[in-house]
Structures are given as structure tokens and as C-alpha cells.
Amino acid sequence: MPRIRPALALGLALNLLPPLAWAEEAARDMTAESVAVSEPMNAGAYLAARIAAANGDYRAAAHWFTEALKADPANPRLLEGATVSAMGLGDFTAAAVTARGLADLGDKSQVGALALLTDAAGRKDYAGIKQLLAEGRSGGALLDALVTAWAEAGEGQVSEAVAAFDKIAKTPGREIFGAYHQALALGMAGDFEGADKALSSDKAKAARVLRRVVLAHVQILSQLERNPEALALLDEVFAPGQDVAVEELRTRLQNGETLPWTMVQTPEQGMAEVFYTLASATRGEADSGYTLLLSRATAFLRPDHTEALLTAAALLNGDGQPDLAAETYAQVSSEAPEHYLAELGRAETLVAAGKPDAALEVMQALSKAYPKLRVVHVTYGDMLRRQDRFEDATKAYDAAIALIDTPNADDWRLFFSRGICHERQKRWDLAEADLRKALELSPDQPQALNYLGYSYLELNRNLDEALKLIERAVEVEPNSGAITDSLAWAYFRMGRYADAVEPMERASMMEPVDPVVTDHLGDIYWAVGRQLEARFQWRRALSYGPEEKDATRIRRKLELGLDKVLAEEGAAPLETRNAENDH
């Protein structure tokens, strides 16, 4: 995996589509009475389509918008909904049909433009692309400029295309896009010297946050017989052993092989790269629905674009569409170096679909197929831990940690996760060692500070250190109800009951329906003599579905009071408190 994440804070520099509002809008006005419909509209199909759209269910939405259009084929809202739904499914041929219907009604929406431009690119209709843009079918200023340049290349005007990309590269805020696509066009034309120059400027180097930019430059350097420089670039950007495709490139470069130029070999592949470049740049910055459509457009033009398929599938799964996500992951070729990523994603879709056992079967097979790939073992361990299979999770984390030569700050979470597993299995010495290792690697991680401190509280040992750890965690993460609860509980364990009240009440406001926090609030109220309030909080805690062992203890406290329960458990008694507040 890259050491730096592929995200850019682009803001207005992109001038792209606004967040898709159609799905949000669809959540409103869900009754037939509140929707202004004209005969002979199929109101039932229309409402079903809007509900499906609001839920991000592209397949159902496409079906119901199509049904509604049979009765009212010139309705712009239905046409737009059908267009977006088809694009969400990756069917830009169908999307272009309804987008043309929109265009015939005078619509110039960017959604419709994206559908029409993608369809035209798929048909290699470069003159048609220029005509669409001339008619005002705009996908946004940057997208239009990049697509226009590739249309020039498609018509055989490669020099004009390179000049157009150069102009974009000299536009503030768009330098990296222009430089990257200029390099792609030059590489397509066989001018690797020029391609290297395009990607070697200081501003162009900023594009290295995008994985494909790095891989393109590596191929360019290899074509120029500069394999050592290509290897150095891989080492600079990618951590060793964590990306199968990168490791394959490393091996080939080390063996003296000249890497073939595969990034963009045709103008339509260049168009696909436009959409994927913008999808990568906007991921996490723009509406996820828009990033999905760009990724779908990429894969429509270039079905072997594994990164686009992986992006689309991850977005679908994140939007609550695990079945569509699984179908998209399945489109990644088993021969592709990134196939393991598709399998990792497929396992996540199975978890999302409520099939954890099937997900674990996928992960078990992956861990055997890729024994040297740390991300596989980490993901497997995380899934096992979420299923409370702590022993098996520990083994997965052991395998991942064994692959680390020298741990760095980013590895804190791995030791932290294994420490949790040890603690849950009551192997405290091992748990303590892992939690301390996590803090050694990253001293101010609030989760690790809190977990170690709270564990000491539960063991009733190292209480002074526990308080310091938790106080530091609160400083770092003051808005965490769980960590603030730990601070109050530290005071409680140390007999500082009055000091515990304020942070405990604050934690309760931050976590108002958490059974553990509410139970703790009850204990602290009891300790300071506010027994009626304590019983009220314990009853609230029971209503929030605590674990059965906790529920049994809460019911015992309601029956006998906290003092007697502590006595039954052989714990130290509470100090005597004034019960003047017990009305």
C-alpha cells in the first residue's frame, strides 16, 4: 500500500459536478398526495423509484424509473433518475438513451453530460464529443478541458492534444492534472523523454499521491532504460511487501526487464483515465455518488481498470449495497495482481450482508494464498476479533507482526489489536506488553492510552499510572464519552467519588444510551449518597441492552444496593457517604 493516501484537497480548483442532490431530494415527499404528478404517470412506480434512489439501490431504482417512464416518457425527473440509476449500475449505453431524452427537453445537467460524453467515448465518436461540449453539455471546466484534449488525440491530432494538456498544466490549481495527462499522451505516442519531463517538475511530483501516476512514471523510466531510478521511485512511495502489483514490478525491474507501456494505449483509454483521475482526486471530498459515477464511467470505457472497479465496489458497499459491490468485485480478473484486494473487499461485503462465517472462509483462503502479505493477516485478524474469536485473531495478528522488520508509528494499531485479544483471554502480561508497545510506537494514541489505563482500573493495580494515562487520553480526545467515562471511573476506583461525578455526568451526556456508562453513573451516584438517582440510572442501564453478566449484576444492585453487592464479591467497601440527597 502507498505510504501516503490518494486524497487531494482540491476544493474549487476542480470545478466539477456538485454533490448529487437527486438521492437526497428523493427522501422527501414520499406520499402520492405530496408529489405533483400528471396523468398518466404511474405514481406507484415513481414513488418506488424515489425510495430506491434515496436508499442508493441503483438496481431497484433503474427498474422503477423505467416502469414509470412507460407511462410518462417525457418526464424530466424520471429521465434524470433513470440516467443516474443506469450510470450507478455501470450501464452507460442505457444511461445515454435517457440522457438524450433529457437533452431533447433542453436539459444541460452535468449528470446527463457525463452519460453522453462517456457513451460517445465508448463509441470512439470524438467529433461527437466535441459537438456535445460545443452544445454546452458540460461535466465541469476541468473535465471538459481534459476530455477535449483527448478528443483531439482521438482524431489524430496528438500534437494539439499535448499542447492542450500543457495549457492545463500551466493553469493554477490544475497543474498535476495537465502534467499527468500530457505524460500519458506522450507515452501513447512513444515520446517517453517528453513524458518523463512532464512528470518531473516539482508541481507534477505532487501528483504522486495518486497511485497510477507513480506507476505510469515507473513505466516511463523503464522505457528509457532507467530501471534503477524506477526502483528508487517505487521505494520512495510504496512500503515494501504490501502491494502485490508493486512487488511484481520491483522484481521485473531488478531482473533488468523493460516494463511495457500499458497505462494508456488509445485515446478512449485516455478518456477513461480522465474519469478515474478525477474520481481518485475527489474521493472523500465530493459526494460519494459522484465518485461512484466517475469510477463506473472509467470501467465502462476500460473494463480491465482494476482500480476503478475496486473503487466503485468499495463505494457501493459503504453505501449499503453489498450485493452490487460483490458483483463489481467479481469483475476484477483473477489474473490481475490486485485480485487479492477484490477478495478482501468481497469478504467485507459478506460481513455487511450478515454472512460473517462466509467472510471468514474467504479470509482464511486468502491468508493461505498470500502468507507474506500483511494486509491480509491484519484484515483477517480484525474480522475474527469483531466476532469475538480472540484466540484465532491473535494468531492472525502474530502472522502480520512477524512480517514487520522494524515497527514504525503506523504499526501501533496492530500491537493494540493483539493486546485487546490477549486481554480478552485474560493473558494480562502479554496484553500489557502489546499495549505498551503500541504506546511506544505512537505515545499519544487515545485508544491505547485509555485501554491500558482502564485495564489497570479493572485489575485494581497501578491506579496512579492508570489515572495519568487516562488523563492524557482525555486531553487528546476530549469529546469521547468512553474515555471521559474512564476518567470518572479512575476517580471512583481511587475513592475520589466527588471528583468522579462531573466527568461521569459529562460522559453520560456524550453517550446517553450506553449501558456501561449509565451503569457507572449509577455506581458513582450511590457512592456519593444519591441512592434514588443511582437506582434510576441502573434501571436506565438495563433498558439499553447490557451484556447478560452485566445485567445480572445491575439487577442485584437494584435488589441489594451497591455496598452489599461489593461485599458479596469480596471487594473493598465504599467509604461512608452522607446520604442527605437520598430523598
C-alpha positions in Angstrom: 0.0 0.0 0.0 1.2 3.5 -0.6 2.7 5.3 2.3 0.6 8.3 1.5 -3.1 8.2 0.9 -4.5 9.1 -2.5 -6.5 12.1 -1.5 -6.3 15.7 -2.5 -8.0 18.8 -1.0 -8.9 20.2 -4.3 -11.8 22.5 -3.5 -13.0 24.8 -6.1 -9.9 24.2 -8.3 -11.6 21.2 -9.8 -14.9 23.0 -10.8 -16.6 19.6 -11.1 -20.1 18.3 -10.6 -21.8 19.4 -7.4 -22.8 16.7 -5.0 -25.7 14.6 -6.4 -28.9 16.1 -4.9 -31.3 13.7 -6.5 -31.0 10.9 -3.9 -31.2 13.4 -1.0 -34.2 15.0 -2.6 -35.8 11.6 -3.1 -36.0 11.2 0.6 -38.6 13.9 0.7 -42.2 14.0 -0.4 -42.8 10.2 -0.2 -46.6 10.2 -0.4 -48.6 10.3 -3.5 -50.5 13.3 -2.2 -47.3 15.3 -1.8 -46.0 14.6 -5.3 -47.3 16.7 -8.2 -47.9 14.1 -10.9 -49.6 14.4 -14.2 -51.8 11.8 -15.8 -51.0 9.2 -17.0 -47.9 9.0 -14.6 -47.5 5.7 -12.8 -47.4 7.3 -9.3 -46.7 3.9 -7.6 -43.6 3.2 -9.8 -42.5 6.8 -9.3 -42.6 6.7 -5.6 -40.9 3.3 -5.5 -38.2 4.7 -7.7 -37.6 7.6 -5.4 -37.5 5.4 -2.4 -34.9 3.1 -4.1 -32.9 6.2 -5.1 -32.9 7.6 -1.6 -31.6 4.2 -0.4 -28.8 4.1 -3.0 -30.4 1.0 -4.5 -29.4 1.6 -8.2 -30.9 -1.7 -9.5 -34.3 -1.2 -8.0 -34.3 2.5 -8.9 -33.4 1.7 -12.5 -36.3 -0.8 -12.7 -38.9 1.5 -11.2 -37.8 4.6 -13.1 -38.1 2.5 -16.3 -41.6 1.4 -15.4 -42.6 5.0 -14.6 -41.2 6.2 -17.9 -43.5 3.8 -19.8 -46.5 5.9 -18.8 -44.7 9.3 -19.0 -41.7 9.1 -21.3 -41.0 12.9 -21.5 -40.9 13.5 -17.7 -37.5 15.1 -16.9 -37.4 13.9 -13.3 -38.0 10.3 -14.4 -35.4 10.7 -17.2 -32.8 12.1 -14.8 -33.5 9.4 -12.2 -33.2 6.7 -14.9 -30.0 8.2 -16.2 -28.3 8.3 -12.8 -29.5 4.8 -11.9 -28.2 3.3 -15.1 -24.8 5.0 -14.5 -24.8 3.7 -11.0 -25.1 0.2 -12.5 -22.3 0.9 -15.0 -24.7 0.8 -17.9 -23.8 4.0 -19.9 -25.4 2.7 -23.1 -28.8 2.8 -21.3 -27.9 6.0 -19.5 -27.1 7.7 -22.8 -30.6 6.9 -24.1 -32.4 8.6 -21.2 -29.8 11.4 -21.2 -30.6 12.1 -24.8 -34.2 12.3 -23.8 -33.3 14.9 -21.3 -31.2 16.8 -23.8 -34.2 16.8 -26.2 -36.1 18.6 -23.5 -33.4 21.3 -23.3 -31.7 19.9 -20.2 -28.0 20.6 -19.8 -27.3 18.9 -16.5 -23.8 17.7 -15.7 -25.2 14.2 -14.9 -26.6 14.0 -18.4 -23.4 15.4 -19.9 -21.3 12.7 -18.1 -23.5 10.0 -19.5 -23.4 11.3 -23.1 -19.7 12.0 -23.1 -18.9 8.5 -21.7 -21.1 6.9 -24.3 -19.6 8.9 -27.1 -16.1 8.0 -25.9 -17.0 4.3 -25.8 -18.1 4.6 -29.5 -14.9 6.5 -30.3 -17.1 9.3 -31.6 -14.5 12.1 -31.0 -16.3 14.6 -33.2 -19.5 13.8 -31.3 -17.6 14.6 -28.0 -16.6 18.0 -29.4 -20.1 18.6 -30.6 -21.6 17.8 -27.1 -19.2 20.2 -25.5 -20.0 22.9 -28.1 -23.7 22.5 -27.2 -22.9 23.2 -23.6 -23.0 19.5 -22.4 -20.5 20.2 -19.6 -19.1 17.9 -17.0 -17.2 20.8 -15.4 -14.4 23.0 -16.6 -11.5 20.7 -15.8 -13.2 17.6 -17.1 -14.2 19.4 -20.3 -10.7 20.6 -20.9 -9.2 17.1 -20.4 -11.8 15.4 -22.5 -11.4 17.9 -25.3 -7.7 17.3 -25.4 -8.2 13.5 -25.6 -10.8 14.0 -28.4 -8.1 15.8 -30.3 -5.8 12.8 -29.8 -8.6 10.6 -31.0 -8.8 12.5 -34.2 -5.1 12.0 -34.8 -4.1 15.5 -33.6 -1.7 14.3 -30.9 0.4 17.4 -31.0 -2.6 19.6 -30.5 -3.7 17.3 -27.6 -0.2 17.6 -25.9 -0.4 21.4 -26.3 -3.8 21.4 -24.7 -2.6 19.4 -21.8 0.4 21.7 -21.4 -2.0 24.7 -21.2 -3.9 22.9 -18.4 -0.6 22.1 -16.6 0.1 25.9 -16.6 -3.3 26.7 -15.1 -3.1 27.3 -11.3 -4.8 24.5 -9.3 -4.8 22.2 -12.3 -1.1 21.6 -12.8 -1.0 18.0 -11.7 -3.9 17.0 -14.0 -2.4 18.6 -17.0 1.1 17.2 -16.4 -0.2 13.7 -15.8 -2.4 13.6 -18.9 0.3 15.2 -21.0 2.7 12.4 -19.9 0.0 9.8 -20.8 -0.5 11.3 -24.3 3.3 11.5 -24.9 3.7 7.9 -23.7 0.9 6.8 -26.0 2.8 8.5 -28.9 6.1 6.9 -27.8 7.8 10.1 -26.6 9.0 8.8 -23.2 11.6 11.6 -22.8 8.8 14.2 -23.0 6.6 12.1 -20.7 9.3 11.9 -18.1 9.9 15.7 -18.3 6.1 16.3 -17.8 6.1 14.3 -14.6 9.4 15.5 -13.2 8.6 19.1 -12.4 8.1 20.0 -8.7 4.4 20.7 -9.2 3.9 17.4 -11.1 5.5 15.5 -8.3 2.6 16.5 -6.1 0.5 14.0 -8.2 2.4 11.1 -6.6 -0.3 10.9 -4.1 -2.2 9.1 -6.9 -1.0 5.5 -7.3 -1.4 5.4 -11.1 0.7 8.5 -11.6 3.6 6.7 -9.8 3.1 3.5 -11.8 3.0 5.5 -15.1 6.2 7.2 -14.2 7.8 3.9 -13.3 6.9 2.5 -16.8 8.2 5.7 -18.4 11.6 5.4 -16.7 11.9 1.7 -17.6 11.1 2.5 -21.2 14.0 5.0 -21.0 16.3 2.2 -19.6 16.4 3.8 -16.3 15.3 0.9 -14.1 17.4 2.0 -11.0 15.5 5.3 -11.0 12.2 3.4 -11.4 13.1 1.2 -8.4 14.0 4.2 -6.3 10.7 5.8 -7.1 8.8 2.7 -6.0 10.8 2.6 -2.8 10.1 6.3 -2.1 6.4 5.9 -2.4 5.4 2.4 -1.5 6.2 0.4 1.6 7.9 -2.9 0.8 5.8 -6.1 0.7 2.4 -4.5 0.9 1.3 -4.3 -2.7 1.4 -7.3 -5.0 1.4 -5.3 -8.2 4.3 -3.1 -7.0 6.3 -6.2 -5.8 5.9 -7.7 -9.3 7.2 -4.5 -10.8 10.1 -4.5 -8.4 11.1 -8.0 -9.3 10.9 -7.3 -13.1 12.9 -4.1 -12.7 15.5 -5.8 -10.6 15.8 -8.5 -13.3 16.6 -5.9 -15.8 13.3 -6.2 -17.7 12.0 -3.2 -19.7 8.4 -2.7 -18.5 5.9 -2.3 -21.3 3.8 0.9 -21.6 0.3 -0.1 -20.6 -1.2 2.9 -18.8 -2.8 4.5 -21.9 -2.5 3.0 -25.3 -5.6 4.5 -27.0 -7.5 7.8 -26.8 -10.5 6.1 -25.2 -8.3 4.7 -22.5 -7.1 8.3 -22.0 -10.7 9.3 -21.6 -11.1 6.6 -19.0 -8.1 7.9 -17.2 -9.7 11.4 -17.1 -12.7 10.0 -15.2 -10.5 7.9 -12.9 -8.1 10.7 -12.1 -11.0 12.9 -11.0 -12.6 10.0 -9.1 -9.4 9.5 -7.2 -8.9 13.2 -6.5 -12.5 13.7 -5.3 -12.9 10.6 -3.2 -13.7 11.8 0.3 -14.0 15.4 -0.9 -17.1 15.2 -3.2 -20.4 13.3 -2.8 -19.7 9.6 -2.9 -22.4 9.1 -5.5 -20.5 11.3 -7.9 -17.2 9.5 -7.3 -19.1 6.2 -8.0 -20.3 7.5 -11.3 -16.8 8.6 -12.4 -15.5 5.2 -11.4 -18.3 3.5 -13.3 -17.5 5.6 -16.4 -13.9 4.6 -16.2 -14.7 0.9 -16.0 -17.3 1.2 -18.9 -14.5 2.6 -21.1 -11.9 0.2 -19.8 -13.2 -3.0 -18.2 -9.7 -4.0 -17.2 -9.2 -0.9 -15.0 -9.0 -2.8 -11.7 -8.6 0.4 -9.6 -11.8 1.8 -10.9 -13.7 -1.5 -10.2 -12.2 -1.6 -6.7 -13.2 2.0 -6.0 -16.7 1.5 -7.3 -17.2 -1.7 -5.3 -15.9 -0.1 -2.1 -18.3 2.9 -2.5 -21.2 0.6 -3.1 -20.5 -1.4 0.0 -20.1 1.7 2.0 -23.4 2.9 0.8 -25.2 -0.2 1.9 -25.3 -2.1 -1.4 -23.2 -5.2 -0.6 -24.8 -7.3 -3.4 -23.9 -4.8 -6.1 -20.5 -4.4 -4.5 -19.9 -8.1 -4.6 -20.9 -8.2 -8.3 -18.4 -5.4 -9.0 -15.6 -7.1 -7.1 -16.2 -10.2 -9.2 -15.4 -8.2 -12.3 -11.8 -8.0 -11.3 -9.8 -10.6 -13.2 -8.4 -13.4 -11.1 -5.2 -12.9 -13.1 -4.9 -9.2 -12.0 -2.2 -8.5 -9.3 -4.9 -6.6 -7.4 -7.3 -9.6 -7.3 -6.5 -10.1 -3.6 -7.9 -6.6 -3.0 -11.1 -7.7 -4.7 -11.3 -10.7 -2.4 -10.6 -8.5 0.7 -13.5 -6.3 -0.5 -15.7 -9.3 -1.2 -15.2 -10.5 2.4 -16.3 -7.1 3.7 -19.4 -7.3 1.5 -20.2 -10.7 3.1 -19.9 -9.1 6.6 -22.1 -6.2 5.5 -24.7 -8.8 4.2 -24.8 -10.5 7.6 -22.7 -13.5 6.5 -19.6 -13.3 8.8 -18.8 -17.1 8.5 -18.6 -16.9 4.7 -16.4 -13.8 5.0 -14.1 -15.6 7.4 -13.8 -18.5 4.9 -12.7 -16.0 2.2 -10.2 -14.5 4.5 -8.8 -17.9 5.6 -8.2 -18.9 2.0 -6.6 -15.5 1.3 -4.3 -15.9 4.3 -3.1 -19.2 2.9 -2.7 -17.8 -0.6 -0.8 -14.7 0.5 1.2 -15.7 3.6 3.6 -12.8 3.1 1.0 -10.1 2.7 0.5 -8.3 5.9 -2.8 -6.5 5.0 -4.4 -9.9 4.5 -3.5 -11.1 8.0 -4.5 -7.8 9.6 -7.9 -7.8 7.9 -8.4 -11.4 8.9 -7.5 -10.7 12.5 -9.8 -7.7 12.6 -12.7 -9.8 11.3 -12.0 -12.5 13.8 -11.8 -10.1 16.7 -15.1 -8.5 15.7 -16.6 -12.0 16.0 -15.1 -12.4 19.5 -12.8 -15.2 18.2 -9.9 -13.8 20.1 -7.6 -16.8 20.0 -7.8 -17.1 16.2 -7.5 -13.4 15.9 -4.3 -13.4 17.9 -2.8 -15.9 15.5 -3.6 -13.7 12.5 -2.0 -10.7 14.2 1.0 -12.8 15.1 1.4 -13.6 11.4 1.1 -9.9 10.5 3.6 -8.8 13.1 6.1 -11.5 12.1 6.3 -9.8 8.7 7.5 -6.5 10.2 11.2 -5.9 10.2 11.3 -2.7 12.3 7.9 -1.5 13.6 7.1 2.2 12.9 4.5 4.6 14.3 1.8 3.3 11.9 2.1 -0.2 13.4 0.7 0.9 16.8 -2.8 -0.3 15.9 -1.6 -3.8 15.1 0.0 -4.3 18.6 -3.0 -2.6 20.1 -5.4 -5.0 18.4 -3.4 -8.0 19.5 -3.2 -6.6 23.0 -7.0 -6.4 23.1 -7.2 -10.1 22.1 -4.7 -11.1 24.9 -6.6 -9.0 27.5 -9.9 -10.7 26.5 -8.3 -14.1 27.0 -7.0 -12.9 30.4 -3.4 -13.2 29.3 -2.6 -9.9 31.0 1.2 -10.0 30.8 1.1 -10.4 27.1 -1.7 -7.8 26.8 0.3 -5.3 28.8 3.4 -5.8 26.7 1.5 -5.2 23.4 -0.4 -2.1 24.7 2.9 -0.6 26.0 4.5 -1.4 22.6 1.6 0.4 20.9 2.2 3.5 23.1 6.0 3.2 22.5 5.3 3.5 18.7 2.7 6.2 19.0 2.7 7.7 22.5 -0.4 9.9 22.2 -2.9 7.4 20.8 -6.0 8.0 22.9 -7.4 4.5 22.3 -4.3 2.8 23.6 -3.8 5.2 26.5 -7.4 4.6 27.6 -7.4 0.9 27.1 -4.2 0.4 29.1 -5.4 2.8 31.8 -8.9 1.2 32.1 -7.4 -2.3 32.2 -5.3 -1.2 35.2 -8.5 0.1 36.8 -10.3 -3.2 36.3 -7.4 -5.1 37.7 -7.2 -2.6 40.6 -3.5 -2.0 40.1 -1.2 0.8 39.1 -4.0 3.2 39.8 -1.9 6.3 39.8 -0.4 5.4 36.4 -3.9 4.5 35.2 -5.1 8.0 36.0 -2.2 9.6 34.2 -2.8 7.5 31.1 -6.5 8.3 31.0 -6.0 12.0 31.8 -3.7 12.2 28.8 -6.2 10.3 26.7 -8.9 12.9 27.6 -6.5 15.7 26.7 -6.1 14.2 23.2 -9.7 13.2 22.7 -11.9 15.4 25.0 -15.1 14.6 23.2 -15.0 10.9 23.6 -17.7 9.7 26.1 -15.9 6.3 26.6 -12.6 8.0 27.5 -14.3 10.5 29.8 -16.1 7.6 31.5 -12.7 6.0 32.1 -11.5 9.2 33.8 -14.6 9.2 36.1 -14.1 5.5 36.8 -10.5 6.1 37.7 -11.6 8.6 40.4 -14.1 6.1 41.6 -11.6 3.3 41.9 -9.3 5.7 43.9 -12.1 6.6 46.3 -12.4 10.1 44.9 -16.2 9.8 44.5 -17.0 13.5 44.5 -14.4 14.1 41.8 -15.9 11.4 39.7 -19.4 13.0 39.5 -18.7 15.8 37.0 -16.8 13.7 34.4 -19.3 10.9 34.7 -22.2 13.1 34.1 -20.4 14.6 31.1 -19.7 11.1 29.8 -23.3 10.2 30.2 -24.3 13.2 28.1 -21.9 12.2 25.3 -23.0 8.5 25.5 -26.7 8.8 26.6 -27.7 5.2 25.8 -24.6 3.3 26.6 -25.3 0.7 29.3 -21.8 0.7 30.7 -21.6 4.4 31.1 -25.1 4.6 32.6 -24.3 1.8 35.0 -21.1 3.6 36.1 -23.1 6.8 36.6 -25.4 4.9 38.9 -22.5 3.5 40.9 -21.0 6.9 41.4 -24.3 8.4 42.5 -24.6 5.6 45.0 -21.1 6.3 46.3 -21.9 9.9 47.0 -25.2 9.1 48.7 -27.6 9.9 45.8 -29.2 6.5 46.0 -32.5 7.2 44.4 -30.7 8.6 41.4 -28.4 5.6 41.4 -31.3 3.2 41.1 -32.8 5.3 38.4 -29.6 5.1 36.3 -29.3 1.4 36.9 -32.8 0.9 35.6 -31.9 3.0 32.5 -28.8 0.9 32.0 -30.9 -2.3 32.0 -33.1 -0.8 29.3 -30.1 -0.2 27.0 -29.4 -3.9 26.5 -26.2 -4.6 28.5 -24.4 -7.9 28.3 -26.1 -10.6 30.4 -23.4 -10.8 33.1 -23.6 -7.0 33.5 -27.4 -7.1 33.5 -27.4 -9.8 36.3 -25.1 -7.6 38.4 -27.2 -4.5 37.8 -30.4 -6.4 38.9 -28.5 -7.5 42.0 -27.6 -3.9 42.8 -31.2 -2.8 42.4 -32.2 -5.5 44.9 -29.5 -5.1 47.5 -27.6 -1.9 46.8 -24.0 -1.4 45.7 -22.5 -1.9 49.1 -23.9 -5.4 49.6 -23.0 -6.5 46.1 -19.4 -5.4 46.6 -19.4 -7.3 49.9 -20.7 -10.4 48.1 -17.9 -10.1 45.5 -15.3 -9.7 48.2 -14.4 -6.2 47.0 -13.3 -3.4 49.3 -16.2 -1.5 50.7 -17.1 2.1 49.7 -16.3 4.8 52.1 -19.2 6.0 54.2 -21.0 8.8 52.4 -23.6 11.4 53.6 -27.0 10.3 52.2 -28.6 13.7 52.7 -29.5 13.8 49.0 -31.4 10.5 49.2 -35.0 11.8 49.4 
